[in-house]
Amino acid sequence: MESLNAMALFVQVATGGSFVAAARQRGLSASAVSKSIARLEASLQVRLLNRSTRNVTLTDEGMRFLERSQSILAQVQAAEDEMAQSSAAPQGTLRVSLPAESSMTPLLAAFLREYPAVRLELEFTDRFVDVIAEGFDLVIRAGQPTDSRLAARRLAPLRSLLVASPDYLRRAGTPRHPNDLFSHACLHYRSSNSGRLEVWQLREFAPIDFPRLPVTMVCNNIEARICFARDGLGLAWLPDYFVRADIAAGTLISVLDNHAVRAEAMWLLWPSGPYLPPKVRVLIDYLSRRAA
């Protein structure tokens, strides 16, 4: 920065033809300006200006250095203007990691409509993600954060529901207690990361008993479970966000609502630091407001 400042001062002297005029513009003394130019010449080991009592003229080397200096300073100004514009308007690529089964997709689509200058790069996975090493701007995960390198914001807990089609419930009966599930067809989700079946979080339902539930179908895809449930093939434990429309339309019915436990809260995680890019800040704020 010291070199850039000296270069800018030289340009002012060279274009104005006066140490006094440059000093006045910078709020410095003419002596301070003269010493700064002398130090610049010493560092370059070349004479840039011819000085007289009446005026200042450029040497041949000074003319070449003036041309280069003006070009460099223009590029620096352009870079500063670009960064200032970037800090004012969200733009650029946002790399986001989400769970393989995520209810945030509609919100992200709405965000992209509102901020068209942002480009989203989404990865859906249940594996452990090293946010910093893998270059993610934002990660959405369930469970209490443990990485001290990350900043975090808690979202509202996501509620899951146990659902089945009206036809299935007419044929198999409606469960009144979690223990009734042992005589029902059950459609399960298996985590691609851990290989374990998702636990249906129901009160008065001991997790140790969970593996004894019937297994009619297992998959790692939410649409498949919704489809099987709609077709009357069994009960499925699904996030309420994905089945609201079906419940409203009557194609799925929720059961054991009084026994359902709210799931773990979702968290937004991002690399901690003093400067948060505008594109990350607006996405965090957007999801925080709408996923509450």
C-alpha positions as CSV (number, residue, x, y, z in Angstrom):
1,M,0.0,0.0,0.0
2,E,2.9,2.3,0.7
3,S,4.1,1.8,-2.9
4,L,0.7,2.5,-4.3
5,N,0.4,5.7,-2.2
6,A,3.7,6.9,-3.5
7,M,2.7,6.0,-7.0
8,A,-0.6,7.9,-6.7
9,L,1.3,10.9,-5.3
10,F,3.8,10.8,-8.2
11,V,0.9,10.8,-10.7
12,Q,-0.6,13.8,-9.0
13,V,2.7,15.7,-9.2
14,A,3.4,14.6,-12.8
15,T,-0.1,15.5,-14.1
16,G,-0.3,18.8,-12.1
17,G,3.3,19.8,-12.7
18,S,3.6,21.0,-9.1
19,F,4.6,19.7,-5.7
20,V,2.6,22.5,-4.1
21,A,-0.6,21.6,-5.9
22,A,-0.3,17.9,-5.1
23,A,0.5,18.7,-1.5
24,R,-2.6,20.9,-1.3
25,Q,-4.8,18.1,-2.7
26,R,-3.4,15.6,-0.2
27,G,-3.4,17.9,2.8
28,L,0.4,17.5,3.1
29,S,3.3,19.9,3.0
30,A,5.3,20.4,-0.2
31,S,8.4,19.2,1.6
32,A,6.6,15.9,2.5
33,V,5.5,15.4,-1.1
34,S,9.1,16.1,-2.4
35,K,10.6,13.6,0.1
36,S,8.0,10.9,-0.9
37,I,8.9,11.3,-4.5
38,A,12.6,11.2,-3.7
39,R,12.1,7.9,-1.8
40,L,10.2,6.5,-4.8
41,E,13.1,7.4,-7.1
42,A,15.6,5.9,-4.7
43,S,13.7,2.6,-4.6
44,L,13.4,2.5,-8.4
45,Q,17.0,3.8,-8.8
46,V,15.9,6.1,-11.5
47,R,15.2,9.9,-11.8
48,L,11.5,10.5,-12.6
49,L,11.2,14.3,-12.4
50,N,13.3,17.3,-13.4
51,R,12.9,19.9,-10.7
52,S,13.4,23.7,-11.1
53,T,12.3,26.7,-9.1
54,R,9.4,27.3,-11.5
55,N,8.1,23.9,-12.6
56,V,8.4,20.1,-12.6
57,T,8.9,18.1,-15.8
58,L,9.1,14.4,-16.5
59,T,12.2,12.6,-17.6
60,D,11.9,9.9,-20.3
61,E,11.8,7.3,-17.5
62,G,9.3,9.4,-15.7
63,M,7.0,9.5,-18.7
64,R,7.1,5.7,-19.0
65,F,6.5,5.2,-15.3
66,L,3.6,7.7,-15.4
67,E,1.8,5.6,-18.1
68,R,2.3,2.4,-16.2
69,S,1.3,4.0,-12.9
70,Q,-1.9,5.4,-14.3
71,S,-2.8,1.9,-15.7
72,I,-2.0,0.2,-12.4
73,L,-4.0,2.7,-10.3
74,A,-7.0,2.4,-12.7
75,Q,-7.0,-1.4,-12.2
76,V,-6.8,-0.9,-8.4
77,Q,-9.7,1.5,-8.5
78,A,-11.7,-1.0,-10.7
79,A,-11.0,-3.8,-8.2
80,E,-12.1,-1.6,-5.3
81,D,-15.3,-0.6,-7.2
82,E,-16.0,-4.3,-8.0
83,M,-15.6,-5.3,-4.4
84,A,-17.8,-2.4,-3.2
85,Q,-20.5,-3.5,-5.7
86,S,-20.1,-7.1,-4.5
87,S,-20.6,-6.1,-0.9
88,A,-23.8,-4.2,-1.8
89,A,-25.5,-6.8,-4.0
90,P,-25.4,-10.6,-3.5
91,Q,-23.9,-12.4,-6.5
92,G,-21.7,-15.3,-7.5
93,T,-21.7,-19.0,-6.8
94,L,-23.0,-20.4,-3.5
95,R,-21.9,-24.0,-2.6
96,V,-24.4,-25.5,-0.3
97,S,-24.5,-29.0,1.3
98,L,-27.9,-30.4,2.4
99,P,-29.1,-33.7,3.8
100,A,-30.0,-36.3,1.2
101,E,-33.7,-35.8,2.2
102,S,-34.1,-32.1,2.6
103,S,-37.2,-29.9,3.0
104,M,-35.2,-26.8,2.1
105,T,-35.4,-27.3,-1.6
106,P,-38.5,-25.2,-2.2
107,L,-37.0,-22.4,-0.1
108,L,-33.8,-22.5,-2.1
109,A,-35.8,-22.3,-5.3
110,A,-37.7,-19.3,-4.0
111,F,-34.3,-17.7,-2.9
112,L,-32.9,-18.1,-6.4
113,R,-36.0,-16.4,-7.9
114,E,-35.5,-13.4,-5.5
115,Y,-31.7,-13.2,-6.1
116,P,-31.1,-14.1,-9.7
117,A,-27.5,-12.9,-9.7
118,V,-26.6,-15.8,-7.3
119,R,-25.8,-19.2,-8.7
120,L,-26.6,-22.2,-6.5
121,E,-24.4,-25.3,-6.4
122,L,-26.2,-27.9,-4.3
123,E,-25.0,-31.2,-2.9
124,F,-27.4,-33.6,-1.3
125,T,-25.7,-36.1,0.9
126,D,-25.8,-37.7,4.4
127,R,-22.0,-38.1,4.6
128,F,-19.8,-36.0,6.9
129,V,-18.9,-32.8,5.2
130,D,-15.7,-30.9,6.0
131,V,-17.2,-27.4,5.3
132,I,-13.9,-25.6,5.1
133,A,-11.7,-28.2,3.4
134,E,-14.4,-28.9,0.7
135,G,-15.1,-25.2,0.1
136,F,-18.7,-25.1,1.0
137,D,-20.3,-21.7,1.7
138,L,-23.1,-23.1,3.8
139,V,-24.1,-26.5,5.2
140,I,-27.5,-27.5,6.5
141,R,-27.5,-30.3,9.0
142,A,-29.5,-31.8,11.9
143,G,-28.0,-32.1,15.4
144,Q,-25.9,-29.8,17.6
145,P,-22.8,-28.4,15.9
146,T,-19.5,-29.6,17.2
147,D,-16.9,-27.9,14.9
148,S,-15.4,-24.9,16.6
149,R,-14.3,-23.5,13.2
150,L,-17.8,-22.9,12.1
151,A,-20.4,-20.3,12.9
152,A,-24.0,-21.7,13.4
153,R,-27.6,-20.6,13.5
154,R,-30.4,-22.8,14.7
155,L,-33.5,-23.3,12.7
156,A,-36.9,-24.5,14.0
157,P,-37.2,-28.2,14.7
158,L,-38.8,-30.1,11.8
159,R,-41.8,-32.3,12.7
160,S,-42.3,-35.7,11.2
161,L,-45.6,-37.5,10.8
162,L,-46.6,-41.2,10.5
163,V,-48.8,-41.4,7.5
164,A,-50.7,-44.0,5.4
165,S,-53.4,-43.9,2.7
166,P,-57.1,-44.2,3.6
167,D,-57.3,-47.5,1.7
168,Y,-54.5,-49.0,3.8
169,L,-56.1,-47.9,7.1
170,R,-59.4,-49.3,6.0
171,R,-57.7,-52.7,5.3
172,A,-55.2,-52.9,8.1
173,G,-56.9,-50.7,10.8
174,T,-55.7,-47.4,12.3
175,P,-53.0,-47.8,15.0
176,R,-54.0,-46.2,18.3
177,H,-50.7,-46.8,20.1
178,P,-47.1,-47.1,19.0
179,N,-47.1,-50.8,20.0
180,D,-49.8,-51.4,17.4
181,L,-47.2,-50.8,14.7
182,F,-45.7,-54.3,15.1
183,S,-48.7,-55.7,13.2
184,H,-48.5,-53.2,10.3
185,A,-46.6,-52.9,7.1
186,C,-43.8,-50.3,7.6
187,L,-42.0,-48.3,4.9
188,H,-38.5,-47.4,6.1
189,Y,-35.7,-45.0,5.3
190,R,-32.1,-46.2,5.5
191,S,-29.3,-43.6,5.8
192,S,-26.8,-43.9,3.0
193,N,-24.1,-42.6,5.4
194,S,-24.7,-44.8,8.5
195,G,-26.6,-47.7,6.9
196,R,-29.1,-47.6,9.7
197,L,-32.9,-47.4,9.6
198,E,-34.3,-44.1,10.7
199,V,-35.9,-44.3,14.1
200,W,-39.6,-43.3,14.2
201,Q,-39.6,-40.9,17.1
202,L,-42.8,-41.7,19.0
203,R,-43.5,-41.3,22.7
204,E,-44.0,-44.6,24.7
205,F,-42.0,-46.3,22.0
206,A,-38.7,-47.6,23.2
207,P,-35.9,-47.2,20.6
208,I,-34.6,-50.6,21.6
209,D,-37.8,-52.1,20.2
210,F,-37.4,-50.3,16.9
211,P,-35.5,-53.0,15.0
212,R,-38.4,-55.4,15.6
213,L,-40.8,-53.3,13.5
214,P,-41.9,-55.1,10.3
215,V,-39.9,-54.1,7.2
216,T,-42.1,-54.0,4.1
217,M,-39.8,-51.7,2.1
218,V,-36.5,-49.9,2.7
219,C,-35.0,-47.1,0.6
220,N,-33.1,-43.9,0.8
221,N,-35.5,-41.8,-1.2
222,I,-38.4,-39.7,0.2
223,E,-40.5,-39.7,-3.0
224,A,-40.4,-43.5,-3.1
225,R,-41.8,-43.8,0.4
226,I,-44.5,-41.2,-0.3
227,C,-45.4,-43.1,-3.5
228,F,-45.6,-46.5,-1.7
229,A,-47.7,-44.9,1.1
230,R,-50.1,-43.3,-1.3
231,D,-50.5,-46.7,-3.0
232,G,-51.6,-48.3,0.2
233,L,-48.6,-50.4,0.8
234,G,-47.9,-49.4,4.5
235,L,-47.1,-46.7,7.0
236,A,-44.3,-44.2,6.5
237,W,-42.5,-41.8,8.8
238,L,-42.1,-38.6,6.8
239,P,-41.3,-34.9,7.4
240,D,-44.5,-33.0,7.5
241,Y,-43.3,-30.5,4.9
242,F,-43.4,-33.2,2.2
243,V,-46.8,-34.6,3.0
244,R,-48.9,-31.5,3.8
245,A,-50.4,-31.4,0.3
246,D,-51.3,-35.1,0.4
247,I,-52.9,-34.7,3.9
248,A,-54.8,-31.7,2.7
249,A,-56.0,-33.6,-0.4
250,G,-56.9,-36.7,1.7
251,T,-54.5,-39.0,-0.2
252,L,-52.6,-39.5,3.0
253,I,-53.8,-39.5,6.6
254,S,-51.5,-38.9,9.7
255,V,-51.8,-41.3,12.6
256,L,-50.5,-41.3,16.2
257,D,-50.1,-37.5,16.1
258,N,-50.2,-37.2,19.9
259,H,-47.3,-39.6,20.1
260,A,-45.0,-37.9,17.6
261,V,-41.9,-36.2,18.9
262,R,-40.4,-33.2,17.3
263,A,-37.2,-34.0,15.5
264,E,-33.8,-32.5,16.1
265,A,-33.5,-28.9,15.0
266,M,-31.8,-28.1,11.7
267,W,-28.7,-25.9,11.8
268,L,-27.1,-23.6,9.3
269,L,-23.3,-23.9,9.4
270,W,-20.6,-21.7,7.7
271,P,-16.9,-20.9,8.1
272,S,-16.4,-18.5,10.9
273,G,-14.7,-15.2,10.2
274,P,-15.0,-11.4,10.4
275,Y,-16.2,-10.9,6.8
276,L,-19.3,-12.8,5.7
277,P,-19.9,-12.5,1.9
278,P,-23.2,-10.8,1.1
279,K,-24.4,-13.9,-0.9
280,V,-23.9,-16.1,2.2
281,R,-25.4,-13.5,4.6
282,V,-28.6,-13.1,2.6
283,L,-29.1,-16.8,2.2
284,I,-28.7,-17.4,6.0
285,D,-31.1,-14.6,6.7
286,Y,-33.6,-15.8,4.1
287,L,-33.6,-19.4,5.4
288,S,-33.8,-18.3,9.0
289,R,-36.9,-16.2,8.4
290,R,-38.7,-18.8,6.3
291,A,-37.7,-22.0,8.0
292,A,-38.6,-20.8,11.5
